[in-house]
Amino acid sequence: MIVGVAIVELHVHGSRSLKEKRGVVRSVIQRVRNRFAVSVAEVGGQDTWQRAQIGMTTVGGDARSVRAALDRAVEFIETLGLAEVMDSDVDVLSVPHRGFGPEPDEEEDGQG
């Protein structure tokens, strides 16, 4: 299983309160959710007026498509113009897993 994680650091220019910043961040998050098959949440900067960190993740079968999906989501956030992307980082991890084996009743004789 391939897991992709992205962190996007935003600067919300002109925000004068947490309420203003949260409105912008909520808008960014909702638009990303509507457009991409990723999980997304605000993961940092909740107590600052102009900075926020957004975390995104997705899973898939190959690293290239997982990275591409997150890269497209980051680019989309940049094109929205709601906040300046100060920094972003995308990491892709391979998570080992046990393959599917036979059902417990099928192990002995292969018949169920």
Secondary structure, 3 states (H helix, E strand, C coil): CEEEEEEEEEECCCCCCHHHHHHHHHHHHHHHHHHCCCEEEEEECCCCCCEEEEEEEEEECCHHHHHHHHHHHHHHHHHHCCCEEEEEEEEEEECCCCCCCCCHHHCCCCCC
